[in-house]
Amino acid sequence: MDLQKEEGTSEIEDMEGILDNASDLSEDCREKGIPIIYTRHINRADAVGLAAGEPLNENGEPIYYHSKSSSIEIVDEIKPEQGDIIIDKHRYSGFYESNLELVLKNLHIKHLVVGGVLTDCSVLSTVMDAYYRDYQVNLVKDICGSTSEGAHMASILMMANRVYNLQIYDTDQIRKMLNDEDYEVWETDEPDELKFNPENLRKTFSKL
């Protein structure tokens, strides 16, 4: 999700590691014929249709994801290959007024593997929207990131608490799963299992 050149210049925790993990997992998926779907967040240069409060420059154009700049393109480290799918979107969620669901239905997809940035924006809203549509989501937490550790961890913990069919992996573990090896995955035993607060955030996150 939104692994674009725009994000490459933002202060995201361990962006290099996120891209390395995304590249490794994408290659495994391609080898197994699993479709690779990229989302790109795009804001029109003329500011038509922007979300309320979207930051603008002195010319009244969007500062981020400007449609006439290279910032909207997928980063070179995980550049799409022939046969990959790119979904353009104009809000955080990959589902909102895009053709993502049409693509998923056409491919008869029931399970999603999700990673990307920002954890507390596009990833969170897309995972929730996928859950509302009865997709089973496999969240790869070390392919996710945000501009602060707290926002990243809190968002993943919120999804873990409330998306009841969510499974959470690290990249090495989901790659093992795809290759029929023994692997570790976290899934909830009960709603609101992870009662986190500012004092125990890191400790609770380490359980995932």
N, C-alpha and C positions, 0 to 999 in steps of 0.2 A: 504494500500500500504506500503510494506517494513517495517512493524512493527516487526522488527527482533531484535535479541539480540545485534547485532552490534549497532543499534540505541539506545538501552537502556543505553549504556555507553557514548553516545555523549551528548553534551551540548544543548539539545533541550528544548525550553521553555515548561514547564508544561507537561513533558512526562507522568507523573502519571495521570494527568487529561485526556490526550489523550487516554490512555489505558482504563481508567474507562469508558469513553464515548463510545469507540469502543466496549467494552464488553457489555454495556447496549443495544446499537443499534443492535449488532449481535444477541443477545438473542431474541429481538423483531422480527428480520427478520427470524430467525429459526422457531419461533412459527407460522409465517405466510407463511412458505414455500418459502421464498425468498432466492435464492442461495447465499451463502457466498463464496466469491472468495478472496484469499490472493495472493499477489505478493511477491516474494522473489528475491532480487538482489543477483546474485552470480558471483564472479570472479574466474576463474580457477586458481588453485594453481600453475600451471606451467606457468601462465601469457599468455597463448595462447588466442588470441581473445579479449584482454582487450581494453577498450577505450583508445584513444590517451591521453597520459599524466597521466594515472592512477597511483597513488602513489605506489611505490614498496619499500620493505624492503631491508636490506643488502644482502639477498639471492635472490633478483630478483623476489620475490613473492608479490602478492597484499597485501597491508596493510588492506584494507577494504573488507568485504564480501568474505573472503578467503574460498574457497570451501571445504577445509579440516578442517575447524574449526566450532565450535558450533555457531559462530556469524551469520551464515546464517539462523538459525532456527527462527521460529516465537516465540515471547516472550510467556512465560508461562501464563501470565494473560489473553491472548486471544487465547490460543492454539487451533488449528483446531480440529474440531470434525468429527466423521464419516459422510461422505457425503459432507463435505466442499471441495472446490477445491483450489489447490495450483498451481500457475503459476510461473515458474522460468524464469527469464529474465537476460539479460546481458548488458542492457543499461537502461537509466532512464525510458523511456516509457514502460509501460506494454504491448504495442502493438508491439514494434519493434522486429521482428524475434522471437516472442513467439507464443504459440498456443492460446492466449487469444481470438482473434477474432473467431477462430474456435469453441471454447467453447461457446461464446456468441451466435453465429449463431445457434449452435445445440440446445441451450436452448431457442431460439426465443426471446432473450432479446432486448428490445428497449430503456429501461431506466436504467441508472446506478446511484448508490449511491456511492460516492467516498470520501474517507478520508485516511489519512496516512502521511508519511514523506518521504522525505523532501518536504515541500510545493513548494519550488522554484526549485526542481529537478524532482523527479518522479511524484509527483502529477500534477504539471504544464504541463509537457510534455504528460502525459497520458490523462489528460482532453482535451488538444488540439487535440491529435490524435483521441480521441473518437468523438470530434466535427467534425473533418474531415470525419469521417466515419458515420456521421448522427445519432449518439446516442444522446439522451437527457440526460444531466448530472445533478445530484443533488449533490452539493458539501456541505459536512458537515464541516464547517470551524473550529469547535473546536475539530475535530478529525484530524486536520492537524497541523503541526508544523515544525519549522526550527531552525537553530542555532542562529538566531537573529530575533527579533520582526519585524524589518524593512523588511527583506527578506520575512518573512511570509506574512505580510500585503500587500506588493507591489505585490507579486505573485497572491494573491487572487484578488486584485483590477485589475490586468491585465486580469485575466480570466473573471471577472465580466464585464469589458469593451468590450471584444472582442469575448466571447463565447455567442452568442446572445440568445440561448435557455437555458442558464444556470440558475438554481435555487440554491440559497444559503440558508442553514439552520444552526441553532445550533442544537445540538443533541436532546435537549428536544423538539424542535419544529418538527423535522422530526419524532420523536417517536409519537408525537400527531397526525401527519398526517397519519401515518401508523395505528393508532388506531381510526381513524375516529373522532378525536376531533378537536376543533378549533385550528388553528396554524398560525404562522407567517412565511413568506418566502420572500426573496428578489429576484426580477428579474428585468432586465433592461427594461426601457421604450424606450431607443434610444441608438445607438452606441456611445461609448466614453462618457457615461453619467457621469462617475466619474473622473473628470479631476484632478487627485491628483498630488502633488509635495512634495518635502521634508518638506515643511512648514506645509502642511495641511494633511499629511498622516494619522495620528491618527483620526483626525476629519472626514475625508472622510470614513475611514474604519468603524467608528462607525455607519454609515448609513446602513451597511449590516446586 
